[in-house]
Amino acid sequence: MSEYVLEMNHIAKSFPGVKALDDVSLKVRPGSVHALVGENGAGKSTLMKCLYGIYHKDDGEIILNGKKVEITSTRQALDLGISMIPQELHPIRFRPVMENIWLGRFPVKGIAVDKRAMIEKTKELFRKVGLDINPEALADSLSPSNLQLVEIAKAVSYNSKIVIMDEPTSSLTENETSHLFKVIESLQKSGCAVIYISHKMEEILKICDEVTIMRDGKCLGTWPASEMTTDEIIRMMVGRELTNRFPKKDYVPGKEVVLKINDLCSQSPKSFQHVSFEVHKGEIFGIGGLVGAQRTELVESIFGLRGIASGEIIKNGKKIDIKSVRDAKKNGFALVTEERRASGIFGHLSILDNTTIAGQQKFAKHGIINESKRAKAAVAQDKELNVKTPSMDKAIEDLSGGNQQKVLIARWLLTNPDILILDEPTRGIDVGAKYEIYTIMLGLIQSGKSIIMISSEMPELLGMADRIMVMCEGRVTGILDRNEADQVSIMRLATMSK
């Protein structure tokens, strides 16, 4: 019997203008947690998509339990005992959770779907992984974190021998992450191997047995996790020393108030209520809190995506009414949303289209778009933000997560906003790309713009925000200055019940 449950030998994969994988090899032992790390664009997800049948490799071989296989579809991968939890979730949003889990393998009674059996199977699965979710709830009603947990449960339901987890904790709280680790431990005990892709070094060193590092489509090697440190992994990932996680911030924001929120209440009684805060010119105003704190709902209401029952929005000393996104844009607001894939990018459209879609009117005269002007502006903006792509005509879905995020920021900068709202700006992005996003943010505030930043990553809030407003269950529990904020004080405010 082979020492490895999986061997991927000399794998190669190319796309037009890009060699995504160049002679990559990976060996995974049964019952182990094997970390696969590298910067965005290093080739991690591409390698796993070749294993899962989404892409077909150009060269190389895949060996499962000592036997060479050709995997040409996800159905075949699942039949071979391989399941994958993708980084970007694609649920069928207006169907029940249980249908999302058992799609293609519904239990039947005669010629009809056995709904009662499906409910019981789902409940049994949820008990197995410790989830408390109604099987009949619509997927669209779940938070990103619960959708992530449902995807994990779905992968477990296949009784796979290899489970690929691509950034599984990007939407999870600390408690949910701890729960996931228990699920992973139970998978290990059953002999299942977990391939774990993450940019969170603390997690990798805590739960992984081995670490394979990739850079620029190549495999640098595999090491026991117990022999590695965070600094060593980062240095090999980025090919250079990264002494600071955050760029040095010399700029001090002014005292001028550009935005004042007075007693803002959502139309939904279960959402945010009586929220008040100020944002100064040239400030990064952080918003922290746990899942369910209603942070996203708050900023989406300010941006006109949700209704406001009462309260005031005052910009530059003048009360304004925002009832739509058009109103928000007209008043100098921009929003980069939390879920990049679901509500940010237009995956099949080009980078050019994605960059300019929010500001098309700037390039139109009498209803006709000046394509030359549009292309010139997009190229200049994407170049300024260091978007790495061989062509502006390339589909944005083919870019790494970090480059997609920079395109989204470029999109809104072309509208020339005064206040840029960033909801989880570095979720699912590697340390090198994070540093680039942080540098962009500092450049923006130095130019006089203001930023509202929601983040679930404590180091990010502490490292980038000038002030941090903490929310719990839809209300503000405190606002901390940079010099008085720490993880303990933020967590205390984030768990302050009503």
Residue pairs with C-beta under 8 A, 6 or more apart in sequence:
1 65
1 66
2 63
2 65
2 66
3 29
4 27
4 28
4 29
4 30
4 63
5 28
5 29
5 30
5 64
5 65
5 161
5 162
5 193
6 26
6 27
6 28
6 51
6 62
6 63
6 64
6 162
6 193
6 195
7 25
7 26
7 27
7 28
7 61
7 62
7 63
8 24
8 25
8 26
8 27
8 47
8 50
8 51
8 60
8 61
8 62
8 63
9 25
9 60
9 61
9 62
9 63
10 23
10 24
10 25
10 59
10 60
10 61
11 21
11 23
11 24
11 25
11 26
11 47
11 50
11 57
11 59
11 60
11 62
12 19
12 21
12 22
12 23
12 24
12 57
12 58
12 59
12 60
13 19
13 20
13 21
13 43
13 46
13 47
13 50
13 55
13 57
13 58
14 20
14 21
14 58
15 398
16 390
16 394
17 390
17 391
17 394
18 390
19 217
20 43
20 46
20 217
21 43
21 46
21 47
21 50
21 57
21 217
22 216
22 217
22 218
23 60
23 218
23 219
24 43
24 47
24 60
24 214
24 217
24 218
24 219
25 60
25 219
26 34
26 36
26 47
26 212
26 219
26 222
27 222
28 34
28 162
28 193
28 195
29 193
29 209
29 210
30 161
30 191
30 192
30 193
31 188
31 189
31 191
31 192
31 193
32 188
32 193
32 194
32 209
32 210
33 184
33 188
33 193
33 194
33 196
33 207
33 208
33 209
34 193
34 194
34 195
34 196
34 208
34 209
34 210
34 211
34 212
35 196
35 197
35 198
35 204
35 208
35 210
35 211
35 212
35 225
36 44
36 47
36 48
36 195
36 196
36 197
36 212
36 214
37 44
37 197
37 198
37 199
37 204
37 211
37 212
37 213
37 214
37 233
37 237
38 44
38 213
38 214
38 215
38 237
38 430
39 215
39 237
39 238
39 400
39 402
39 430
39 431
39 432
39 433
40 400
40 401
40 402
40 403
40 429
40 430
40 432
40 433
41 216
41 388
41 399
41 400
41 402
41 403
42 214
42 215
42 216
42 217
42 237
42 430
43 214
43 216
43 217
43 218
44 166
44 197
44 214
45 87
45 166
45 197
46 55
46 217
47 214
48 84
48 164
48 166
48 195
48 197
49 55
50 56
50 57
50 62
50 71
51 62
51 71
51 77
51 82
51 162
51 164
52 71
52 74
52 77
52 82
52 84
52 164
53 71
53 72
53 73
53 74
53 75
53 76
53 77
54 74
56 72
61 68
62 68
62 69
62 70
62 71
63 69
64 80
64 81
64 82
64 162
65 161
69 80
71 77
71 80
71 82
74 84
77 83
77 84
78 158
78 160
81 158
81 159
81 160
81 161
81 162
82 160
82 161
82 162
82 163
82 164
83 154
83 155
83 158
83 160
83 162
83 163
83 164
84 155
84 163
84 164
84 166
85 148
85 151
85 152
85 154
85 155
85 163
85 164
85 165
85 166
85 168
86 151
86 166
87 166
87 167
87 170
87 197
87 401
87 428
88 340
88 341
88 342
89 144
89 147
89 148
89 151
89 341
89 342
90 341
91 100
91 139
91 140
91 147
91 150
91 151
92 99
92 100
92 103
92 139
93 138
93 139
93 140
94 138
94 139
94 140
95 138
95 139
96 135
96 136
96 137
96 138
96 139
97 122
97 133
97 134
97 135
97 136
97 137
97 138
97 139
97 142
97 150
98 118
98 119
98 121
98 122
98 135
98 136
99 106
99 118
100 139
100 150
100 154
101 122
101 125
101 150
101 153
101 154
101 157
102 118
102 121
102 122
102 157
106 113
106 114
106 118
107 113
107 114
107 117
107 118
107 121
108 114
109 117
118 135
119 135
119 136
122 135
123 135
125 153
125 156
125 157
126 132
126 133
126 135
126 153
128 153
128 156
129 149
129 152
129 153
129 156
129 183
130 179
130 182
130 183
131 149
131 150
131 153
133 142
133 146
133 149
133 150
139 147
139 150
142 150
143 171
143 291
143 292
144 171
144 338
144 339
145 171
145 172
145 173
145 176
145 291
147 171
148 168
148 169
148 170
148 171
148 172
149 172
149 176
149 179
149 180
152 165
152 168
152 180
152 183
155 163
155 165
156 163
156 183
156 187
160 192
161 191
161 192
161 193
162 192
162 193
162 194
162 195
163 187
163 192
163 193
163 194
163 195
164 194
164 195
164 197
165 184
165 194
165 195
165 196
165 197
165 198
166 197
167 197
167 198
167 199
167 428
168 180
168 196
168 198
169 176
169 177
169 180
169 198
169 200
169 203
170 427
170 428
171 427
172 180
173 290
173 291
173 456
176 291
177 203
181 206
181 207
184 194
184 196
184 207
187 194
188 194
196 203
196 204
196 207
196 208
198 204
199 428
199 429
199 430
199 431
199 434
201 230
201 233
201 234
202 230
204 211
204 225
204 233
205 225
205 228
205 229
205 230
208 225
209 224
209 225
210 222
210 223
210 224
210 225
211 222
211 223
211 224
211 225
211 228
211 233
212 219
212 221
212 222
213 219
213 220
213 221
213 222
213 223
213 233
213 236
213 237
214 220
215 236
215 237
215 238
215 239
220 236
234 242
234 431
235 241
235 242
237 430
237 431
237 432
238 431
238 432
242 431
242 432
242 435
245 431
245 434
245 435
245 459
245 463
246 435
246 438
246 463
246 464
247 435
247 438
247 439
247 442
249 442
249 464
251 282
251 442
251 445
251 446
253 280
253 281
253 282
253 283
253 284
253 445
253 450
253 466
254 280
254 281
254 282
255 280
256 280
256 281
257 278
257 279
257 280
257 281
257 317
258 279
258 280
258 281
258 315
258 316
258 418
258 419
258 450
259 278
259 279
259 313
259 314
259 315
259 419
259 450
260 277
260 278
260 279
260 312
260 313
260 314
260 315
261 275
261 276
261 277
261 278
261 302
261 311
261 312
261 313
261 314
262 276
262 311
262 312
262 313
262 314
263 274
263 275
263 276
263 310
263 311
263 312
264 272
264 274
264 275
264 276
264 298
264 301
264 302
264 308
264 310
264 311
264 312
264 313
265 272
265 273
265 274
265 275
265 308
265 309
265 310
265 311
266 272
266 273
266 294
266 297
266 298
266 301
266 306
266 307
266 308
266 309
266 474
267 306
267 307
267 308
267 309
268 297
270 474
271 294
271 297
271 306
271 474
272 294
272 297
272 298
272 301
272 471
272 474
272 475
273 474
273 475
274 311
274 475
274 476
275 298
275 311
275 471
275 475
275 476
276 476
277 285
277 469
277 476
277 479
279 285
279 419
279 450
279 452
280 450
280 466
281 448
281 450
282 445
282 446
282 448
282 449
282 450
283 445
283 450
283 451
283 466
283 467
284 441
284 445
284 450
284 451
284 453
284 464
284 465
284 466
285 450
285 451
285 452
285 453
285 465
285 466
285 467
285 469
286 453
286 454
286 455
286 461
286 464
286 465
286 466
286 467
286 468
286 469
287 295
287 298
287 299
287 452
287 453
287 454
287 455
287 468
287 469
287 470
287 471
288 295
288 454
288 455
288 456
288 458
288 461
288 468
288 469
288 470
288 471
288 490
288 493
288 494
289 295
289 470
289 471
289 472
289 494
290 456
290 472
290 494
290 495
291 456
292 473
293 471
293 472
293 473
293 474
293 494
294 471
294 473
294 474
295 423
295 454
295 471
296 338
296 423
296 454
297 306
297 474
298 471
299 335
299 421
299 423
299 452
299 454
300 306
300 335
301 307
301 308
302 313
302 322
302 328
302 333
302 421
303 322
303 325
303 328
303 333
303 335
303 421
304 322
304 323
304 324
304 325
304 326
304 327
304 328
305 325
305 335
308 322
312 319
313 319
313 320
313 321
313 322
314 320
315 331
315 332
315 418
315 419
320 327
320 331
321 327
322 328
322 331
322 333
328 335
329 358
329 415
329 417
332 416
332 417
332 418
332 419
333 417
333 418
333 419
333 421
334 358
334 412
334 413
334 415
334 417
334 419
334 420
334 421
335 412
335 421
335 423
336 344
336 405
336 408
336 409
336 412
336 420
336 421
336 422
336 423
336 425
337 343
337 344
337 423
338 423
338 424
338 427
338 454
340 401
340 404
340 405
340 408
340 427
340 428
341 347
344 404
344 408
345 354
345 396
345 397
345 404
345 407
345 408
346 353
346 354
346 357
346 396
347 395
347 396
347 397
348 395
348 397
349 357
349 395
349 396
350 392
350 393
350 394
350 395
350 396
351 378
351 382
351 387
351 389
351 391
351 392
351 393
351 394
351 395
351 396
351 399
351 407
352 374
352 375
352 378
352 392
352 393
354 396
354 407
354 408
354 411
355 378
355 381
355 382
355 392
355 407
355 410
355 411
355 414
356 363
356 374
356 377
356 378
356 411
356 414
357 411
358 411
358 412
358 414
358 415
359 411
359 414
359 415
360 369
360 374
362 377
362 414
362 415
363 369
363 370
363 371
363 373
363 374
363 377
364 370
375 392
377 414
378 392
378 410
378 414
379 392
381 410
381 413
381 414
382 389
382 392
382 406
382 407
382 410
384 410
385 406
385 407
385 409
385 410
385 413
385 436
385 440
386 406
386 436
387 399
387 403
387 406
387 407
387 410
388 399
388 400
388 403
389 399
389 403
396 404
396 407
397 404
399 407
400 433
401 428
401 429
401 433
402 429
402 430
402 432
402 433
402 434
402 436
402 437
403 433
405 425
405 426
405 429
405 433
405 437
406 433
406 436
406 437
406 440
409 420
409 422
409 425
409 437
409 440
412 420
413 420
413 444
417 449
418 449
418 450
419 449
419 450
419 451
419 452
420 444
420 449
420 450
420 451
420 452
421 451
421 452
421 453
421 454
422 441
422 451
422 452
422 453
422 454
423 454
424 454
424 455
424 456
425 437
425 441
425 453
425 455
426 433
426 434
426 437
426 438
426 455
426 457
426 460
427 456
429 437
434 460
438 463
438 464
441 451
441 453
441 464
444 451
445 451
453 460
453 461
453 464
453 465
455 461
455 464
458 487
458 490
458 491
461 468
461 485
461 490
462 468
462 482
462 485
462 486
462 487
462 490
465 482
465 485
466 481
466 482
467 479
467 480
467 481
467 482
468 479
468 480
468 482
468 485
468 490
469 476
469 478
469 479
470 476
470 477
470 478
470 479
470 480
470 490
470 493
470 494
471 477
471 494
472 493
472 494
472 495
472 496
472 497
473 497
473 498
475 498
477 493
477 494
477 496
478 489
478 493
478 496
480 489
480 490
480 493
